[in-house]
Amino acid sequence: MNEELQVKRYEPHEFADLLAFSSQLPFETTLIHERFVNYYYTTSNFCYLYTLRNQKKDIIGSVGIEKMQFQYRDKPIILANGSNLNVITKGGGHGKILFTKWLEEGDFGIVFGGSPDTHNILQKQEWDYFDGANLMYYNKPVKIYVTDPVWKRAIVNILRLIPGPSLNSSINKISHTFPEFNKLRTIECDYSDIELPNKSPFDFHFNPSKEYLKWRYNTHLDFVNYRLFRIEDFNGMQVGYVIINLKPGIAMVAHVDGTDPKKLALGTIKCLECLRDIIENSIVFLASSHIKMQKIFFRFGFKLSRLDRKLAIGAIKKPTNIDQNTSNWIINFDWGDNGLRLPFLV
């Protein structure tokens, strides 16, 4: 049966076929959004969408693959991030073909998030799982869960009536606790205005080229709103950069990197200060496993998410030899397509 199937790289003129395929899936995917698909999967050498076609040339499966340059200590690693791994018919070996194609594109695959079905597959393939990749929220409304007892629901309803801390009060708290916060400056800028770190203080970090950053976190797209900031110390020297992904009611710290973890965390908050008029009533969230950075985020008012977001790296029964301790890693939420989800801005 495999000889009758064809794995083919998607091209923009095939969107009608892709839409017909997407309509047969039992859930909504980003493959229905033409601007996103044609930008993310066809405008760079970093990311492609592969389709699986049958003998009739109909699309019956898909997988997106983004090749990401990481560094573990002094060792560069290419991790392949998978997205939109979908098949119409399960059990026919179609998913295995696309899964194998995904893992051919890097030293290992990476999944940050993912469905229970995805993780069932990864665990069978003996991928490594890394704890500590915490999601942290600021200004998130208290939720009531169906599993909560009646007494807890009553307390939550009361708490909802009490206003949370304002962004200004949270910034003032950081300003008084960490005097060096006041010596930092953030400037909204273009990618030509930032420098990439020559040496990283982190044991494991995403190490993209400037060409990648310009493509993946493009600040001129209409369907997603990325804002780039340069962080400087009091001497005007860059200590890091921060990229924020803005949606109505939501501000996501998409990607950050720098030469000093403490200044990077404080600089991230400094960027929120720059955007305070826009995000005053927004939910702000980020991902972090770095102990020293987390302490600063907690002091600002961030809280850990109740829901765990799994981080897995691996291949088909191939050890990664990466240490499980993530306390000196720099982890960002908007890796792969995590920040590129429905609904888009247009």
Summary of the structure (lengths in Angstrom):
residues: 346
radius of gyration: 21.2
end to end distance: 40.5
largest distance: 67.1
contacts: 1047
relative contact order: 0.17
helix: 31%
strand: 28%
